[in-house]
């Protein structure tokens, strides 16, 4: 009956999903998605228009819905449309995130999720998903994706002032783009590397090499990057104080500039260059043009340079006017940046709040039937566990009683053997060794029995193993000590092994190691090791095997130990140790 109930529950949850999965995606949608994907790289605007033709995209399901979400995110990104949230790309991540056989789509989903996070000013999340994407594509031949990922990671590192890391990322991107002759990627990557050498490392010659490489590629292939490269080459030559070449490249950039927003920055660079050349009239003309642009940052810099120019012309009142305008714009900029920062924080808070609310809603909407099934299953497990523990405890009580009786018999035998040895009153090494070994066995068995009796008296409690963790530890260490003594131990003792042995000696001989450290602080760790082993009855041959050394070394070590213990030369070291 329980099996039938479980089967019915499975049908309740699986059947609707099966029905949905069997819904066929219209051919028109499949073809449109395929066409959009094919033209995405070369014509992203066309891809966006194709995707907009799909009616009711919210009604899509499964792979079609995931593909639409991924492609629409790509198209928006390539057409410079800033996303308002991550809700769209999250669909693709949710679908492909667990599909290892669809690793290309999975990697792209992670990458574009990172792009969305970057646009939403969440750099930590962006970096996390970039790295996820990179781990998927690493080792593959998807060189374009590897180039894009490396470039984006570099840009993110650059924005976080991790410039050296950014350089490595840009170099990786250039390498990947070169493998597939992606001229646009090669141009941008070379330009980015040049920027690093220009601004961070102050290696102008290296920057020039990469700018020229980027410019050649951009010019030969009509890439959009040509304008910015020309402008930055103008800045480079201005830094080299080659103002004629700076003028040349800036004028070439001005020829390509079609938008006023782009022109105003070039006007500013030209005005600054002419100012440095001493051509005040032309400088003033270009700086004045720069102030008419829409970029307030450019305006502020232009007024600042005009202030400097009028000072050089000895026109203080005009200079003061430009200074006031510059200061006024900088105040506006500060207010704007503060406002944007507050807005970003507010947006981040709202996004996080929305995510939490969605998560809570998802949890709240879990099926009651499933919950009942889980509860029933847990109750059954509890009943089985109680029954098992009862039977187990009965068996363990019997085992404990048997173990206690066995230990008592062993103790009696060891004590009898110990009495017989003590009657011999021998001073031989074998005698001392046997006495130490028997005392150790008796003490350990007595300790074990005390623990077993306590557990037996608890009756219905958790009996556990036949000995406590402490007893078990001492027994295993004692066995190791016996194997050392017999010479059957293989290898060299570790620091951890010696720590355990010291614990055992403290147990057997009433804190002997602690007492030695307090009374003889000059003793080394090796001195303590030799002392304890001699106390237990180790011979010189046994010590030689433990420390993997010669008899002569053992003799010298014992001599050093005797001296540090302040034992008189005429007194026997073994006698001192035996009576300590």
DRENVOVO-316786 format. One record per residue (C-alpha): residue number from 1; x, y, z. Coordinates in steps of 0.25 Angstrom, whole numbers. Example, Ala and Ser with C-alpha at 12.3 -4.5 7.8 and 13.67 -1.06 7.14 Angstrom:
BEGIN
site k 1; east 49; north -18; up 31
site k 2; east 55; north -4; up 29
% end
This chain:
BEGIN
site k 1; east 0; north 0; up 0
site k 2; east 11; north 10; up 4
site k 3; east 18; north 6; up -10
site k 4; east 5; north 10; up -17
site k 5; east 4; north 23; up -9
site k 6; east 18; north 27; up -13
site k 7; east 15; north 23; up -28
site k 8; east 3; north 32; up -28
site k 9; east 11; north 44; up -22
site k 10; east 21; north 42; up -33
site k 11; east 10; north 43; up -43
site k 12; east 4; north 56; up -37
site k 13; east 18; north 63; up -38
site k 14; east 24; north 57; up -51
site k 15; east 11; north 56; up -60
site k 16; east 10; north 71; up -61
site k 17; east 24; north 73; up -64
site k 18; east 23; north 62; up -75
site k 19; east 11; north 68; up -81
site k 20; east 19; north 81; up -82
site k 21; east 31; north 75; up -88
site k 22; east 23; north 68; up -98
site k 23; east 18; north 82; up -104
site k 24; east 24; north 84; up -117
site k 25; east 31; north 97; up -120
site k 26; east 25; north 104; up -133
site k 27; east 34; north 102; up -145
site k 28; east 34; north 117; up -147
site k 29; east 40; north 119; up -133
site k 30; east 51; north 109; up -135
site k 31; east 55; north 115; up -148
site k 32; east 55; north 129; up -143
site k 33; east 64; north 125; up -131
site k 34; east 73; north 118; up -141
site k 35; east 74; north 130; up -150
site k 36; east 76; north 140; up -139
site k 37; east 88; north 131; up -133
site k 38; east 94; north 130; up -147
site k 39; east 95; north 145; up -149
site k 40; east 97; north 149; up -135
site k 41; east 112; north 152; up -137
site k 42; east 112; north 159; up -150
site k 43; east 99; north 166; up -149
site k 44; east 94; north 167; up -135
site k 45; east 84; north 178; up -138
site k 46; east 77; north 168; up -148
site k 47; east 77; north 157; up -138
site k 48; east 70; north 166; up -128
site k 49; east 59; north 169; up -138
site k 50; east 57; north 154; up -141
site k 51; east 56; north 151; up -126
site k 52; east 45; north 162; up -125
site k 53; east 37; north 156; up -135
site k 54; east 34; north 144; up -127
site k 55; east 20; north 145; up -121
site k 56; east 18; north 143; up -106
site k 57; east 32; north 138; up -102
site k 58; east 27; north 137; up -88
site k 59; east 19; north 125; up -93
site k 60; east 31; north 117; up -97
site k 61; east 36; north 106; up -89
site k 62; east 48; north 97; up -87
site k 63; east 60; north 98; up -97
site k 64; east 53; north 108; up -106
site k 65; east 50; north 117; up -94
site k 66; east 65; north 116; up -89
site k 67; east 70; north 119; up -103
site k 68; east 61; north 131; up -105
site k 69; east 66; north 136; up -91
site k 70; east 81; north 134; up -95
site k 71; east 80; north 140; up -109
site k 72; east 72; north 152; up -105
site k 73; east 82; north 155; up -94
site k 74; east 93; north 154; up -104
site k 75; east 86; north 163; up -114
site k 76; east 83; north 173; up -104
site k 77; east 97; north 173; up -99
site k 78; east 103; north 174; up -113
site k 79; east 93; north 186; up -116
site k 80; east 97; north 193; up -103
site k 81; east 84; north 192; up -97
site k 82; east 86; north 192; up -81
site k 83; east 78; north 181; up -74
site k 84; east 69; north 185; up -63
site k 85; east 70; north 172; up -55
site k 86; east 75; north 158; up -57
site k 87; east 62; north 151; up -58
site k 88; east 63; north 148; up -73
site k 89; east 77; north 142; up -73
site k 90; east 74; north 134; up -60
site k 91; east 64; north 126; up -68
site k 92; east 76; north 121; up -77
site k 93; east 85; north 119; up -65
site k 94; east 74; north 111; up -58
site k 95; east 72; north 102; up -70
site k 96; east 86; north 99; up -75
site k 97; east 93; north 101; up -61
site k 98; east 91; north 86; up -58
site k 99; east 93; north 80; up -73
site k 100; east 107; north 76; up -75
site k 101; east 105; north 70; up -88
site k 102; east 100; north 84; up -93
site k 103; east 113; north 90; up -88
site k 104; east 114; north 101; up -99
site k 105; east 101; north 107; up -96
site k 106; east 104; north 105; up -81
site k 107; east 117; north 113; up -82
site k 108; east 110; north 124; up -90
site k 109; east 99; north 125; up -80
site k 110; east 109; north 127; up -69
site k 111; east 117; north 137; up -77
site k 112; east 105; north 146; up -80
site k 113; east 100; north 145; up -66
site k 114; east 113; north 151; up -62
site k 115; east 111; north 162; up -73
site k 116; east 98; north 165; up -67
site k 117; east 104; north 166; up -53
site k 118; east 114; north 175; up -57
site k 119; east 104; north 184; up -63
site k 120; east 96; north 184; up -50
site k 121; east 109; north 188; up -43
site k 122; east 111; north 175; up -36
site k 123; east 125; north 172; up -39
site k 124; east 127; north 161; up -29
site k 125; east 116; north 153; up -35
site k 126; east 121; north 156; up -49
site k 127; east 135; north 151; up -46
site k 128; east 129; north 138; up -40
site k 129; east 121; north 135; up -53
site k 130; east 132; north 139; up -62
site k 131; east 141; north 129; up -55
site k 132; east 130; north 118; up -56
site k 133; east 129; north 120; up -71
site k 134; east 144; north 120; up -72
site k 135; east 145; north 106; up -65
site k 136; east 135; north 101; up -74
site k 137; east 142; north 105; up -87
site k 138; east 157; north 103; up -82
site k 139; east 163; north 93; up -91
site k 140; east 153; north 94; up -102
site k 141; east 154; north 100; up -116
site k 142; east 144; north 110; up -113
site k 143; east 155; north 121; up -115
site k 144; east 145; north 133; up -117
site k 145; east 138; north 130; up -104
site k 146; east 151; north 128; up -97
site k 147; east 155; north 142; up -103
site k 148; east 143; north 149; up -98
site k 149; east 143; north 143; up -84
site k 150; east 158; north 147; up -83
site k 151; east 155; north 161; up -88
site k 152; east 144; north 163; up -78
site k 153; east 151; north 157; up -66
site k 154; east 163; north 167; up -70
site k 155; east 153; north 179; up -71
site k 156; east 147; north 175; up -57
site k 157; east 161; north 174; up -51
site k 158; east 165; north 187; up -57
site k 159; east 153; north 194; up -51
site k 160; east 157; north 188; up -38
site k 161; east 171; north 194; up -39
site k 162; east 177; north 179; up -41
site k 163; east 185; north 184; up -53
site k 164; east 195; north 173; up -53
site k 165; east 185; north 162; up -53
site k 166; east 177; north 170; up -64
site k 167; east 190; north 170; up -73
site k 168; east 191; north 155; up -72
site k 169; east 176; north 154; up -76
site k 170; east 178; north 163; up -88
site k 171; east 190; north 155; up -92
site k 172; east 181; north 142; up -91
site k 173; east 170; north 149; up -99
site k 174; east 180; north 153; up -110
site k 175; east 185; north 139; up -111
site k 176; east 171; north 133; up -113
site k 177; east 167; north 143; up -123
site k 178; east 179; north 141; up -131
site k 179; east 177; north 126; up -132
site k 180; east 164; north 129; up -140
site k 181; east 168; north 142; up -146
site k 182; east 157; north 150; up -139
site k 183; east 162; north 164; up -144
site k 184; east 153; north 172; up -136
site k 185; east 157; north 164; up -123
site k 186; east 171; north 165; up -127
site k 187; east 170; north 180; up -129
site k 188; east 163; north 183; up -115
site k 189; east 173; north 173; up -108
site k 190; east 185; north 180; up -113
site k 191; east 179; north 193; up -110
site k 192; east 176; north 189; up -96
site k 193; east 191; north 183; up -94
site k 194; east 196; north 197; up -99
site k 195; east 187; north 204; up -89
site k 196; east 194; north 196; up -78
site k 197; east 208; north 199; up -82
site k 198; east 204; north 214; up -84
site k 199; east 197; north 217; up -71
site k 200; east 202; north 206; up -61
site k 201; east 216; north 202; up -65
site k 202; east 220; north 215; up -72
site k 203; east 227; north 207; up -83
site k 204; east 224; north 216; up -95
site k 205; east 232; north 208; up -105
site k 206; east 224; north 196; up -102
site k 207; east 211; north 203; up -102
site k 208; east 214; north 209; up -116
site k 209; east 217; north 195; up -121
site k 210; east 203; north 190; up -117
site k 211; east 196; north 202; up -121
site k 212; east 202; north 201; up -135
site k 213; east 198; north 187; up -136
site k 214; east 184; north 190; up -132
site k 215; east 184; north 202; up -141
site k 216; east 188; north 193; up -153
site k 217; east 178; north 183; up -151
site k 218; east 167; north 193; up -148
site k 219; east 170; north 201; up -161
site k 220; east 172; north 189; up -170
site k 221; east 159; north 183; up -165
site k 222; east 150; north 196; up -163
site k 223; east 149; north 193; up -148
site k 224; east 142; north 203; up -139
site k 225; east 154; north 203; up -130
site k 226; east 162; north 211; up -139
site k 227; east 157; north 224; up -134
site k 228; east 160; north 222; up -120
site k 229; east 174; north 216; up -124
site k 230; east 177; north 229; up -132
site k 231; east 173; north 237; up -120
site k 232; east 181; north 230; up -110
site k 233; east 193; north 230; up -119
site k 234; east 192; north 245; up -119
site k 235; east 193; north 244; up -104
site k 236; east 205; north 235; up -104
site k 237; east 213; north 245; up -113
site k 238; east 209; north 256; up -104
site k 239; east 215; north 249; up -93
site k 240; east 227; north 247; up -101
site k 241; east 227; north 262; up -104
site k 242; east 226; north 259; up -119
site k 243; east 215; north 269; up -121
site k 244; east 215; north 269; up -136
site k 245; east 212; north 254; up -136
site k 246; east 202; north 256; up -125
site k 247; east 195; north 266; up -134
site k 248; east 196; north 257; up -146
site k 249; east 189; north 245; up -139
site k 250; east 178; north 254; up -132
site k 251; east 174; north 261; up -145
site k 252; east 173; north 247; up -152
site k 253; east 164; north 243; up -140
site k 254; east 156; north 256; up -142
site k 255; east 154; north 252; up -157
site k 256; east 147; north 239; up -152
site k 257; east 139; north 245; up -141
site k 258; east 124; north 246; up -145
site k 259; east 118; north 249; up -132
site k 260; east 119; north 262; up -124
site k 261; east 121; north 253; up -112
site k 262; east 133; north 247; up -118
site k 263; east 138; north 260; up -124
site k 264; east 138; north 268; up -111
site k 265; east 149; north 258; up -105
site k 266; east 158; north 260; up -117
site k 267; east 156; north 275; up -117
site k 268; east 161; north 275; up -102
site k 269; east 173; north 266; up -105
site k 270; east 176; north 275; up -117
site k 271; east 174; north 288; up -109
site k 272; east 184; north 282; up -98
site k 273; east 194; north 279; up -109
site k 274; east 194; north 292; up -115
site k 275; east 195; north 299; up -101
site k 276; east 208; north 291; up -99
site k 277; east 213; north 295; up -113
site k 278; east 211; north 310; up -109
site k 279; east 200; north 312; up -120
site k 280; east 190; north 319; up -111
site k 281; east 180; north 324; up -122
site k 282; east 178; north 310; up -127
site k 283; east 178; north 303; up -113
site k 284; east 167; north 313; up -109
site k 285; east 159; north 310; up -121
site k 286; east 159; north 295; up -118
site k 287; east 157; north 296; up -103
site k 288; east 145; north 305; up -106
site k 289; east 139; north 295; up -115
site k 290; east 142; north 284; up -105
site k 291; east 133; north 292; up -94
site k 292; east 121; north 291; up -104
site k 293; east 121; north 276; up -102
site k 294; east 110; north 268; up -94
site k 295; east 121; north 261; up -85
site k 296; east 122; north 269; up -72
site k 297; east 135; north 263; up -69
site k 298; east 141; north 268; up -82
site k 299; east 135; north 281; up -80
site k 300; east 142; north 282; up -66
site k 301; east 155; north 278; up -71
site k 302; east 154; north 288; up -83
site k 303; east 151; north 300; up -74
site k 304; east 162; north 296; up -65
site k 305; east 172; north 297; up -77
site k 306; east 165; north 310; up -81
site k 307; east 168; north 315; up -67
site k 308; east 183; north 311; up -69
site k 309; east 183; north 317; up -83
site k 310; east 178; north 331; up -79
site k 311; east 188; north 331; up -67
site k 312; east 199; north 330; up -77
site k 313; east 193; north 341; up -86
site k 314; east 193; north 349; up -73
site k 315; east 178; north 351; up -73
site k 316; east 174; north 348; up -58
site k 317; east 160; north 353; up -59
site k 318; east 156; north 343; up -71
site k 319; east 165; north 332; up -64
site k 320; east 157; north 334; up -51
site k 321; east 144; north 332; up -59
site k 322; east 148; north 319; up -65
site k 323; east 153; north 315; up -51
site k 324; east 139; north 317; up -45
site k 325; east 133; north 310; up -57
site k 326; east 142; north 298; up -55
site k 327; east 140; north 298; up -40
site k 328; east 125; north 298; up -42
site k 329; east 125; north 287; up -51
site k 330; east 134; north 278; up -42
site k 331; east 124; north 281; up -31
site k 332; east 112; north 276; up -40
site k 333; east 121; north 264; up -43
site k 334; east 123; north 261; up -28
site k 335; east 108; north 262; up -26
site k 336; east 105; north 253; up -38
site k 337; east 115; north 242; up -33
site k 338; east 109; north 242; up -19
site k 339; east 95; north 242; up -25
site k 340; east 99; north 230; up -34
site k 341; east 106; north 223; up -23
site k 342; east 93; north 224; up -14
site k 343; east 84; north 220; up -25
site k 344; east 93; north 207; up -28
site k 345; east 93; north 203; up -13
site k 346; east 78; north 205; up -13
site k 347; east 76; north 197; up -26
site k 348; east 85; north 186; up -20
site k 349; east 77; north 186; up -8
site k 350; east 64; north 185; up -15
site k 351; east 70; north 173; up -24
site k 352; east 74; north 166; up -12
site k 353; east 61; north 168; up -5
site k 354; east 53; north 163; up -18
site k 355; east 62; north 151; up -18
site k 356; east 59; north 147; up -4
site k 357; east 44; north 149; up -6
site k 358; east 44; north 140; up -18
site k 359; east 52; north 130; up -11
site k 360; east 42; north 130; up 1
site k 361; east 30; north 129; up -9
site k 362; east 37; north 117; up -15
site k 363; east 39; north 110; up -2
site k 364; east 24; north 114; up 2
site k 365; east 18; north 108; up -10
site k 366; east 24; north 94; up -8
site k 367; east 14; north 83; up -9
site k 368; east 6; north 78; up 4
site k 369; east 6; north 64; up -2
site k 370; east 21; north 63; up -3
site k 371; east 22; north 69; up 11
site k 372; east 13; north 58; up 17
site k 373; east 20; north 47; up 10
site k 374; east 33; north 52; up 15
site k 375; east 27; north 53; up 29
site k 376; east 22; north 39; up 28
site k 377; east 35; north 34; up 23
site k 378; east 42; north 40; up 35
site k 379; east 32; north 34; up 45
site k 380; east 35; north 20; up 39
site k 381; east 50; north 22; up 40
site k 382; east 49; north 27; up 55
site k 383; east 41; north 14; up 58
site k 384; east 51; north 5; up 51
site k 385; east 62; north 13; up 58
site k 386; east 56; north 11; up 72
site k 387; east 55; north -4; up 69
site k 388; east 69; north -6; up 64
site k 389; east 75; north 2; up 76
site k 390; east 67; north -7; up 86
site k 391; east 72; north -20; up 79
site k 392; east 86; north -14; up 78
site k 393; east 87; north -9; up 92
site k 394; east 83; north -23; up 97
site k 395; east 94; north -29; up 89
site k 396; east 104; north -19; up 93
site k 397; east 101; north -21; up 108
site k 398; east 104; north -36; up 106
site k 399; east 117; north -32; up 99
site k 400; east 121; north -23; up 110
site k 401; east 119; north -33; up 121
site k 402; east 127; north -43; up 113
site k 403; east 138; north -33; up 111
site k 404; east 139; north -29; up 126
site k 405; east 140; north -44; up 130
site k 406; east 151; north -46; up 119
site k 407; east 159; north -34; up 124
site k 408; east 158; north -39; up 138
site k 409; east 164; north -52; up 134
site k 410; east 175; north -45; up 127
site k 411; east 178; north -36; up 138
site k 412; east 179; north -48; up 148
site k 413; east 188; north -55; up 139
site k 414; east 197; north -42; up 137
site k 415; east 197; north -40; up 152
site k 416; east 201; north -54; up 155
site k 417; east 212; north -53; up 144
site k 418; east 217; north -40; up 150
site k 419; east 218; north -45; up 164
site k 420; east 226; north -57; up 159
site k 421; east 236; north -47; up 151
site k 422; east 237; north -38; up 163
site k 423; east 241; north -50; up 172
site k 424; east 253; north -52; up 163
site k 425; east 259; north -38; up 167
site k 426; east 268; north -38; up 154
site k 427; east 275; north -26; up 149
site k 428; east 275; north -30; up 134
site k 429; east 270; north -22; up 123
site k 430; east 260; north -33; up 119
site k 431; east 255; north -33; up 134
site k 432; east 252; north -18; up 134
site k 433; east 246; north -19; up 120
site k 434; east 236; north -30; up 124
site k 435; east 232; north -23; up 137
site k 436; east 229; north -10; up 129
site k 437; east 221; north -17; up 119
site k 438; east 213; north -25; up 129
site k 439; east 210; north -12; up 137
site k 440; east 205; north -5; up 125
site k 441; east 196; north -16; up 121
site k 442; east 190; north -17; up 135
site k 443; east 187; north -2; up 136
site k 444; east 181; north -1; up 122
site k 445; east 172; north -13; up 125
site k 446; east 167; north -8; up 138
site k 447; east 164; north 6; up 132
site k 448; east 156; north -1; up 121
site k 449; east 148; north -9; up 131
site k 450; east 145; north 4; up 139
site k 451; east 139; north 10; up 126
site k 452; east 131; north -3; up 122
site k 453; east 125; north -3; up 136
site k 454; east 120; north 11; up 135
site k 455; east 114; north 8; up 122
site k 456; east 108; north -5; up 127
site k 457; east 102; north 3; up 139
site k 458; east 95; north 13; up 129
site k 459; east 87; north 1; up 123
site k 460; east 78; north 8; up 113
site k 461; east 88; north 18; up 109
site k 462; east 96; north 19; up 96
site k 463; east 106; north 8; up 99
site k 464; east 115; north 10; up 87
site k 465; east 128; north 3; up 85
site k 466; east 134; north -7; up 95
site k 467; east 144; north 4; up 100
site k 468; east 144; north 19; up 101
site k 469; east 151; north 27; up 91
site k 470; east 162; north 30; up 101
site k 471; east 164; north 15; up 105
site k 472; east 164; north 11; up 90
site k 473; east 175; north 22; up 88
site k 474; east 184; north 17; up 99
site k 475; east 182; north 2; up 94
site k 476; east 186; north 5; up 80
site k 477; east 198; north 13; up 85
site k 478; east 202; north 2; up 94
site k 479; east 202; north -8; up 83
site k 480; east 210; north 2; up 75
site k 481; east 220; north 3; up 87
site k 482; east 221; north -13; up 87
site k 483; east 223; north -14; up 72
site k 484; east 235; north -3; up 74
site k 485; east 241; north -11; up 85
site k 486; east 240; north -24; up 77
site k 487; east 246; north -18; up 65
site k 488; east 234; north -21; up 56
site k 489; east 230; north -6; up 54
site k 490; east 233; north -2; up 40
site k 491; east 237; north 12; up 37
site k 492; east 240; north 25; up 45
site k 493; east 232; north 31; up 56
site k 494; east 225; north 44; up 52
site k 495; east 223; north 56; up 62
site k 496; east 209; north 52; up 64
site k 497; east 213; north 37; up 68
site k 498; east 223; north 43; up 78
site k 499; east 212; north 52; up 84
site k 500; east 203; north 40; up 86
site k 501; east 214; north 32; up 92
site k 502; east 217; north 43; up 102
site k 503; east 202; north 43; up 106
site k 504; east 203; north 28; up 108
site k 505; east 216; north 30; up 117
site k 506; east 209; north 41; up 125
site k 507; east 197; north 31; up 127
site k 508; east 206; north 19; up 131
site k 509; east 216; north 26; up 140
site k 510; east 208; north 37; up 147
site k 511; east 211; north 49; up 137
site k 512; east 226; north 46; up 136
site k 513; east 228; north 54; up 123
site k 514; east 221; north 66; up 130
site k 515; east 230; north 64; up 142
site k 516; east 243; north 63; up 135
site k 517; east 239; north 76; up 127
site k 518; east 237; north 84; up 140
site k 519; east 249; north 78; up 148
site k 520; east 259; north 78; up 136
site k 521; east 255; north 89; up 126
site k 522; east 268; north 87; up 119
site k 523; east 264; north 73; up 114
site k 524; east 262; north 73; up 99
site k 525; east 250; north 65; up 92
site k 526; east 260; north 54; up 88
site k 527; east 265; north 53; up 102
site k 528; east 250; north 51; up 107
site k 529; east 248; north 40; up 96
site k 530; east 261; north 33; up 101
site k 531; east 257; north 34; up 115
site k 532; east 243; north 29; up 113
site k 533; east 247; north 17; up 105
site k 534; east 258; north 13; up 115
site k 535; east 247; north 14; up 126
site k 536; east 239; north 4; up 119
site k 537; east 251; north -5; up 117
site k 538; east 256; north -3; up 103
site k 539; east 270; north -9; up 101
site k 540; east 281; north -1; up 93
site k 541; east 278; north -10; up 81
site k 542; east 263; north -7; up 82
site k 543; east 267; north 8; up 83
site k 544; east 276; north 7; up 71
site k 545; east 265; north 1; up 62
site k 546; east 255; north 12; up 67
site k 547; east 264; north 24; up 64
site k 548; east 270; north 17; up 51
site k 549; east 284; north 20; up 56
site k 550; east 297; north 13; up 62
site k 551; east 300; north 7; up 75
site k 552; east 311; north 18; up 77
site k 553; east 300; north 29; up 75
site k 554; east 291; north 23; up 85
site k 555; east 303; north 22; up 95
site k 556; east 306; north 37; up 93
site k 557; east 291; north 41; up 94
site k 558; east 290; north 34; up 107
site k 559; east 303; north 41; up 112
site k 560; east 297; north 54; up 108
site k 561; east 284; north 50; up 115
site k 562; east 291; north 46; up 128
site k 563; east 299; north 60; up 128
site k 564; east 286; north 68; up 126
site k 565; east 279; north 60; up 138
site k 566; east 291; north 64; up 147
site k 567; east 293; north 49; up 150
site k 568; east 307; north 47; up 156
site k 569; east 317; north 41; up 148
site k 570; east 319; north 29; up 157
site k 571; east 303; north 27; up 157
site k 572; east 296; north 17; up 148
site k 573; east 287; north 24; up 138
site k 574; east 278; north 12; up 137
site k 575; east 277; north 11; up 152
site k 576; east 273; north 26; up 152
site k 577; east 262; north 24; up 142
site k 578; east 257; north 12; up 148
site k 579; east 255; north 19; up 162
site k 580; east 250; north 32; up 156
% end
